[in-house]
Every structure is written in C-alpha cells, then in structure tokens.
Amino acid sequence: TMKALCAYRESNRPHPVRSGLAYLSDKPPDDTFGKMVFDVAREQAARLGYNLMYYNLSDKGITLDRLRSIWWNSGLKGVLIGTFEKPGTVLDNKWEQWIAVAYGYSVETPNFNRAVQDYFSNMLNHLSILRQRGYRRIGLQLSPGLSKRTHGLLHGAYLFDQTHHSAPRIPIAGDDIDTPDKLLAWIQKKRIDVLVGEPISYETLKQTGLKIPEDIGFSLLSWKQYDPDNPSHCAGFDMKAETLAASSISFLVSQIHENNYGLSNTPKCLMVAGEFQ
C-alpha cells in the first residue's frame, strides 16, 4: 500500500553518485555500436549512483597496467569490459584488485563474468518464426568474424535447426559470396526461399534482380534500432543490445555489492533474450 508505493518510488529515484566505474574498450569514439553500449551503460550506472568513465586501450601511450594505476589512484574498483574491435581479444590475468564484468564475447580471455546476448536461443527462435511463416529453405550469410564474436553460437543454432526439422542441409554463405552474381548463383543452386543476413547482405540481395519478398524473403540477423544504417523496414531479430548494456552494469554493481574481486573459478553468465521484429 502506501509503504509499498514509497519503496517503489525510492527504488526508481536516481541515487546520489557513490563512486566511479571504468569502461574499457579499444573502439574509436565514433563507432556506432560501441557508442551505444557506453551511452546506455553510463545512463544505467547513473541511475544506480555510479559515474561510468570511458578508458580507451588504443589511445597513444596507454597500457592496461597504466590504466590500472589510474583506477587504483582514483578509487575505481568496478570495470565493465566493453566491446573490442577484434573478436578473440586477449587481456592479461592481473585483475585481483578489481571487480570486472565483460560485455559479450569480444574479449575471449580471461574468462570474466559476462553479460551476453542469448545467441543460440535467439537464432533458434528467429528460424522457428520464419518456418511458421512457411519458409523451408532458409539460407544464412554469416561472416567468420561475426561467427567468432558470437562464439559460434549463431552457426551452431543454424545447423541444429536443420537437424531438428530434418531440413535440407544448406551450408552457410561466407564472405566469399560478396557480389550480386555470386549471391544469386548460390541462392539458385541451394533453392533458398528466405535469406537471413546482415545489412550488407540485404544491399547485395537487392542488386541480384530478385524481388523481395515476392521472389525471396529477407530477415535481418540482427535488427538494430540504434543504428541509422539499419534497414528498419526489414523484418529481423532484435538481439536487445541496449537491454544488455544496461543489464551488464546492473550485473557489475551486484558483483561490487558481493565484493567479488578478481577472476572467478566459476564465472557467471547473465543472458538476455531477444525479440523478433
């Protein structure tokens, strides 16, 4: 009642700033995805009473040891390992004095506590929805870089879906199918009735002469509301990257409250499910 209402209002009121948090990345400041992750994470941090500060590992003269010295002298103990340029990035193991959570899988080592998109379930849900709409020969164009960045989970879910539905075995189209002629030849050879891919796949598909959706369907592998280059008129699967950015901060703050310093012997993984658009 009145006490519950007061408690609810208090929980939704911005907290006074307690201390700072570090956001670590090596992406340029104008990177669309990296900027979105940091901006959303910073807003969530502020709601929880923390000031999230950006530290770029690619800046001239910057090393992890130097940053850790800055964090130590500034009293920062929480670090969100943000998005990195190259999938499979490796950092050192000197995290005993900090509480860290990694956003996604771009930093592969060490094995931090992580907040990640539920890539496997998201892909299975995506393909299930396409099958419910009558598509049977689903093609996937997936770059090796994105496959590695998602730990092979998108690739694995695609293959599992084919096995589960006793569907025709259609291999993934990689970076080598990079022209309209090559894409058209692959579609015709594999008799694809819907293509799942990134925006670049959509642009290439439009140049094949095939009509969408009359001749072939198209669905975005990752539908991105935050990206101005996202063809938002297309169907696709929203991986909820913004929700994940906010959740990663909440996860980090919960680890701070539990004093979980250093690298855990049993790392935890917080997963966020997406939604078809």
C-alpha positions in Angstrom: 0.0 0.0 0.0 1.4 3.4 1.0 4.6 1.9 2.3 5.0 -0.2 -0.9 4.4 2.8 -3.1 7.1 4.8 -1.2 9.5 1.9 -1.6 8.7 1.7 -5.3 9.3 5.4 -5.8 12.5 5.2 -3.8 13.8 2.3 -6.0 13.2 4.3 -9.2 14.7 7.5 -7.9 18.3 8.2 -9.1 20.8 7.5 -6.4 23.5 10.0 -5.4 26.8 9.2 -7.0 28.7 6.8 -4.8 31.8 6.3 -6.8 33.2 5.8 -10.3 33.2 2.8 -12.6 35.6 2.2 -15.5 34.5 1.2 -19.1 37.3 -0.4 -21.0 37.4 -0.6 -24.8 39.6 -0.1 -27.8 37.0 1.1 -30.3 37.1 4.6 -31.8 34.7 7.1 -30.1 32.5 7.3 -33.3 31.9 3.6 -33.6 28.1 3.3 -33.7 27.8 0.1 -31.7 30.5 0.9 -29.1 29.0 4.4 -28.5 25.5 2.9 -28.0 26.8 0.4 -25.4 28.7 3.0 -23.5 25.9 5.6 -23.5 23.3 3.1 -22.3 25.6 1.7 -19.7 26.5 5.2 -18.5 22.8 6.1 -18.1 22.2 2.9 -16.1 25.2 3.5 -14.0 24.0 7.0 -13.1 20.6 5.6 -12.1 22.4 3.3 -9.7 24.6 6.0 -8.3 27.8 5.5 -10.3 29.8 7.6 -12.7 30.9 5.4 -15.7 34.1 6.7 -17.3 35.5 5.7 -20.7 39.1 4.4 -21.0 40.4 3.6 -24.5 43.1 1.0 -24.7 44.1 2.1 -28.2 45.0 5.7 -27.1 48.7 6.5 -27.6 50.9 5.5 -24.7 48.1 3.6 -22.9 48.6 0.2 -21.5 46.4 -1.9 -19.1 49.0 -1.5 -16.4 48.9 2.2 -16.7 45.1 2.2 -16.7 45.0 0.0 -13.6 47.3 2.5 -11.9 44.9 5.3 -12.7 41.9 3.3 -11.5 43.7 2.4 -8.2 44.6 6.0 -7.6 41.1 7.1 -8.4 39.4 4.6 -6.2 37.7 2.8 -9.1 37.1 -0.9 -8.3 34.4 -1.9 -10.8 35.3 -2.4 -14.5 33.0 -3.1 -17.4 35.0 -4.7 -20.2 33.2 -3.2 -23.2 33.2 -4.0 -26.9 36.5 -4.6 -28.6 37.5 -4.1 -32.3 38.7 -7.7 -32.9 36.9 -10.8 -31.8 39.1 -13.1 -29.7 40.9 -10.3 -27.9 43.2 -11.5 -25.1 43.9 -9.4 -22.0 46.2 -10.3 -19.1 45.2 -12.0 -15.8 46.0 -9.3 -13.3 42.6 -8.5 -12.0 42.9 -9.4 -8.3 42.2 -5.8 -7.2 39.2 -5.2 -9.4 35.6 -6.4 -10.0 35.0 -7.0 -13.7 32.2 -8.0 -16.0 32.6 -8.4 -19.7 30.0 -7.3 -22.3 29.7 -10.1 -24.8 32.4 -12.3 -26.1 34.8 -9.9 -28.0 37.3 -10.3 -25.1 37.8 -14.0 -25.1 40.4 -14.4 -22.4 40.5 -14.3 -19.4 37.1 -15.8 -18.7 35.4 -12.9 -16.9 31.9 -12.9 -15.5 29.8 -11.9 -18.6 26.6 -10.3 -19.8 25.8 -11.8 -23.2 23.0 -12.0 -25.7 21.4 -15.4 -25.8 22.6 -16.0 -29.3 21.8 -19.7 -29.6 18.2 -19.4 -28.4 17.7 -16.1 -30.3 18.7 -17.8 -33.6 16.5 -20.8 -32.9 13.6 -18.5 -32.2 14.3 -16.5 -35.3 14.4 -19.6 -37.5 11.3 -21.0 -35.9 9.4 -17.8 -36.7 10.5 -18.0 -40.3 9.4 -21.6 -40.5 6.0 -20.7 -39.1 5.7 -18.2 -41.9 6.1 -21.0 -44.4 9.8 -20.8 -45.3 11.5 -24.1 -45.7 14.9 -23.5 -47.4 16.5 -20.9 -45.1 19.9 -19.5 -46.1 22.2 -17.8 -43.7 25.0 -15.4 -44.6 27.4 -15.1 -41.7 30.9 -13.6 -41.8 33.7 -15.6 -40.0 34.3 -12.5 -37.8 30.8 -12.4 -36.5 30.7 -16.1 -36.1 33.8 -15.9 -33.9 32.5 -12.8 -32.0 29.4 -14.8 -31.1 31.4 -17.9 -30.1 30.0 -20.0 -32.9 26.5 -19.9 -31.3 24.7 -18.5 -34.3 26.4 -21.0 -36.6 25.6 -23.9 -34.2 22.0 -22.9 -33.8 21.5 -22.8 -37.6 22.9 -26.3 -38.0 20.9 -27.6 -35.1 17.7 -26.1 -36.5 18.3 -28.0 -39.8 18.8 -31.3 -37.9 15.8 -30.7 -35.6 13.5 -30.1 -38.5 15.0 -32.7 -40.8 15.5 -29.8 -43.2 17.8 -29.8 -46.2 21.5 -29.3 -45.3 22.3 -25.8 -46.5 25.8 -24.6 -45.7 26.4 -21.0 -44.5 27.3 -18.4 -47.1 30.5 -16.7 -46.0 32.5 -13.6 -47.1 33.4 -15.3 -50.4 29.9 -14.7 -51.7 30.4 -11.0 -51.9 28.9 -9.9 -55.3 25.3 -9.9 -56.6 26.2 -12.5 -59.2 27.7 -14.9 -56.7 24.8 -14.5 -54.3 22.3 -15.1 -57.0 24.1 -18.2 -58.2 24.2 -19.5 -54.6 20.5 -18.8 -54.0 19.5 -20.6 -57.2 21.8 -23.6 -56.5 20.6 -24.0 -53.0 17.0 -23.0 -53.9 16.8 -20.5 -51.0 13.4 -19.1 -50.2 14.5 -16.7 -47.4 17.9 -15.2 -46.6 19.0 -14.3 -43.1 21.9 -11.9 -43.1 23.4 -8.5 -42.1 22.6 -5.2 -43.9 25.4 -5.7 -46.4 23.6 -9.0 -47.4 20.4 -7.1 -47.9 22.1 -4.5 -50.1 23.8 -7.2 -52.2 20.5 -9.1 -52.5 18.7 -6.1 -53.8 21.2 -5.9 -56.7 20.5 -9.5 -57.8 17.3 -8.6 -59.6 15.3 -10.7 -57.2 12.2 -9.1 -55.8 11.8 -9.0 -52.0 9.5 -10.6 -50.7 7.9 -11.8 -54.0 10.9 -13.9 -55.2 12.7 -14.4 -51.9 12.3 -13.3 -48.3 14.9 -11.5 -46.2 15.3 -11.2 -42.5 18.0 -9.3 -40.6 20.2 -11.4 -38.5 20.5 -8.6 -36.0 17.8 -5.8 -36.2 19.4 -2.7 -34.6 17.1 0.1 -33.6 20.1 2.3 -32.5 21.9 2.1 -35.9 20.9 4.7 -38.5 22.2 2.4 -41.3 19.9 -0.4 -40.1 17.2 -1.1 -42.8 14.5 -0.9 -40.2 11.7 -1.6 -42.8 13.0 -5.2 -42.9 12.0 -7.9 -40.6 14.7 -9.2 -38.3 15.7 -10.3 -34.8 16.4 -7.6 -32.3 19.2 -9.1 -30.1 18.4 -6.4 -27.4 21.9 -5.0 -27.3 20.6 -1.9 -25.5 18.9 -4.0 -22.8 22.2 -6.0 -22.4 24.2 -2.8 -22.0 22.0 -1.7 -19.1 21.9 -5.2 -17.6 25.7 -5.5 -17.7 26.0 -2.5 -15.4 23.4 -3.9 -13.0 25.3 -7.2 -13.0 28.6 -5.4 -12.3 27.0 -3.4 -9.4 25.7 -6.6 -7.9 29.2 -8.1 -8.0 30.5 -5.0 -6.3 27.9 -5.4 -3.5 29.2 -9.0 -3.1 32.8 -8.0 -3.1 33.6 -10.4 -5.9 37.2 -9.3 -6.6 39.4 -11.0 -9.2 38.7 -13.7 -11.7 36.3 -16.3 -10.5 37.0 -20.0 -10.6 33.3 -20.4 -11.6 32.5 -17.4 -13.8 28.8 -16.4 -14.1 27.0 -15.5 -17.3 23.9 -13.3 -17.4 21.9 -13.8 -20.7 19.4 -11.5 -22.3 16.8 -12.9 -24.8 15.9 -11.0 -28.0 12.7 -10.4 -29.9 11.6 -10.8 -33.5 10.6 -7.5 -35.2 
